[in-house]
Amino acid sequence: MGEKFDRLTELAKILRGENGCPWDKEQNHRSVLNDLLEECYEFFDAVDRNDTCEMKEELGDLLWQVVFQCQMANEKNEFSIDDVLDDIADKLIRRHPHIFGESDEKEKKDILRTWEKIKTQEKGKESRKSVLDGIPKTLPSLYLAEKIQKKTARYGFDWDSVLEPLKKIEEEIREFREAVENGKTDEKTLEFGDILFALVNTARHFDISAEDALRASVAKFSRRFNYIEENFGFDGDKLRNAGLEKLDELWNEAKKNERSTK
């Protein structure tokens, strides 16, 4: 395995070297960020489709992004791939005292609490004052909401009952309706955001990933709409002129077909 990893790191050196690829040579940490993000989403897609062959390929692409970033950093004496490997191994050992240390904690909630405490004591994190510091604000909004909710819940700021978040959804919907009726545009946006936040919170209490749930619903919608399109030979003009009644009939037909195949 070491030889295979060394082969990959050597490829990064060659591609960035004097006689390397013109495109690779001109890249920097920021210029390839979109590539890194794209590879992450492509792995997501492969997992959603349970395509293990694609998962293997996309993980390779992700690994290449890590190696490539490390090579660029190493050229400036910032850090190397060895530094990255040492850091992550040390971090995992440090944050699992119940496995590698003397802690005898067994409960998940206690383990997570210790994990958070260790994080705040690590080098480079001394300036963090809030427990929310360090959560990337660039995360997809549903993930970000869930991450913040989980983090604050570990410090006791959470509902006592799973029914409370359901009541919160109803409250936020009422407030959104009032904003709509009053024609307050800014309030509409804020209140709608509160509905989404309450929905994520409810999903979390029922051990549901809001992101995964929405992705599944989008996929279901797409399948049913594809069924409608197929009935019109994927002809956009025919589809557009069919009328809502016909489209709704085909939609219900698609739903019925899904149930019969389960």
N, C-alpha and C positions, 0 to 999 in steps of 0.2 A: 504493500500500500504506500509506503514511503517513497518508493521509486516512482510510482504513478503520480503522486502529488508533486514530487520534484520535477517531473516531466511537464506538468501544467505550469508551475511557477517559472520554469525555464522558457516556456513558450511566451509567457508574458514579457520576460526580459528581451527575447528576440524581437517580438513585435514592436516593442517600445525602443529598441536599440537603433543604432546609427543606420543600419541597413534594413530596418524593419518596415512595417506597413505605414504609409503616409497618414492614413486616417487614425490609426491607433496612437501614433506618435504625437498628434496634435491635441489629444484629449486631456481633460483634467477632471478633478473630483466632481465638479458641478456638471460638466457637459454630458456625462454618462448617467446622471441621476435618473433620467426618464427611462433609460434602458434597464436599470435596476428595478424600478417600479413595474415596468412592463413584464419583466421576467417573473416577478412575484405574482402578478395577476394571471400570468399564463400557467403558473403552477396551481393557483387556485382553481382555474378552469379545468385543469387535468384531474384534480382531486374531485371536483364536482361530477365529472364524467367517469370517475373511477378508472381512468386510463393509466394503468401502471407504467406502460411504455413511455407515454408522454410525461408522466411524473418524473421518471428517471432522467429523461432528456432535460426537462425544465430545471431540475435540481442541479444538473451539470451546468446549465446556463447561469444559475444563481451563484454557484461556486466560482465560476469564471469571473463574475462581477466582483466578488470578494478578492480574488487573487489579483485582478487587474487594478483595483483600487489600492491594494497593498503595494503593488509594484510602483505605481505613481508616487505613493508616499515615501517609499524606500529611496527613490531617486533623489528626493529632497531631504533625506535623513530625518524624516518625520517619525516613521515607524515602519516595521517590516511585518511580513506574514508570520514570522516566528513570534514577534511581540503580540500579535493578535491572538495566536493560538495559546500562548502562555497566559494572556489576560483572561480569556474565556474559561480556560481550565481552572485557573486560580479562583475566579469568581464563582464557578459552580461548586467548587469544594468549600469555599468560604460561606456560601449561602445555604449549604446543606449540612449544618452542624449535627443534625439528627442522623446523618448517614456517615459523615467523615469526622465528626467531632465527638464531644462528650455529652451532647444534649440527648435527652431521652424523650423528647416530645413525639407524640403519636398522632394527635388530633390535627386535622388539616388546618383549622382556623389558627391554632397555635403556631404551626409551622409557617403559615403565611405572615403572621404577625412578626415572627422572628426575622423572616426574609426581609420585610419592610424596614425593620430596625437596623439590620446589617447594612442595607442599602444606604441609609442616611449617614452611616459612619464611614463609608468608603471614601477614599481619596478622590478629590474633585467634586464631591457632592456636599461639601461642608457649607457652601453658600445657600443651599436650598432651605427655604424657610417653610414653605407650604408642602403638604403631602402630595399636592397635585403637581409640584415642580418636577420636571423630567418627563411628563407625559407629552409626547409630540402633538402639537396642535394641528399638524398637517395630516393626522390620521383621518380616514373616511369618517364622516360625522356619526354614523351609527356605532362604529367601533369606539370612537372617542367618547361618546356618551356612556357606553357600557363600561369602558375603562375607568372613567371618572367615578361612576356609580360604585363599581367594585372597590375602588381605592378608598372612597369615603366610608363605605360600609364596614371595612376592616377596622375603622376607628369608631364604630358604634352609631354612625349617622345613617340609619336605615329604618325601614318600616318593620314593625313587630309582626305584622300579619301579611300574608300574600294577597289578602283581599284589599288592603289599603291602596296599593298602586292602581287597582282596578277602579276604585272610587276616584282616584286622582285623574284618571283618563276622562271620566265623566265630567269632573269639574273643569278640566281644561277645554273640553269640547263646548261646554256652556259658555265659557269665557271667549272662545273663538267665535261662537255664534253671535254673541253680543257685539264683538268688534266688527263683524261683518254687517250686522244690522245697523250699527252706528256709522258705518262707512269710514272707519279709522284704518287707513292702509297700513301704517307702521305697526299698529297694534295687531292687525291681522297676521302679519308675518311673525311677530313675537309669540302670539298665542298659538299659532300653528306649530312653531318650534317647540313650545311647551307640550303640545299633544304628542309630538314625536318622542320627546324626552321621556314623557310618562309611559309611552308604549314600550320603549327600550327598557325602562325600569321594571315594568310588568313582565316582560319577556325574561329578564334576568332572574326574577323571583320564581319563575316556572322553569328555570334552567334551559331557556331557549335563547339561542343566538339571534338577535334581531337582524343582523346582517345576513345570516344564513337563511332565516325565514323569508326575508324580503327577496333574496336571490331566487329562492325556490318558487315564490309567487310570480316573480317576473318570468321565470322559465315556463311556468304553467300557462301564464297569459300568452307567451310567445307561441307555445305549442298549439293552443286553441285558435289563435289568430292565423297561424300557418294553415290550419285545417280550413278556415274560412277562405283564405287566399287560394288554396288548392282547388276548391270548388269553382273558382272563377278562372282557373288556369293561370294563376298568378298574373292576371291582367289587371293592372291598376285602374284603368278606365271602367271596366265592368264592375270592379269592386266598389268604386266610388259612386256609381250610378245604381247600385243594387237596392239601396234604401236600408234604413236602420232595422226595420222589421225583419227583413230577410237575413241580415247579418246576425241579428239576435237569435233567430231561429237556428242558424248554422252554429252559433256559439253554444247554444244549449245542446245541440246534436254532438258537438265535440265533447262537452262535459259528460254526456250520457255514454259516449264511446269509451271515455277514460274509466268510468265506473265499471263498465262491463269487462274491461281487460284486467281489472285488479283481482 
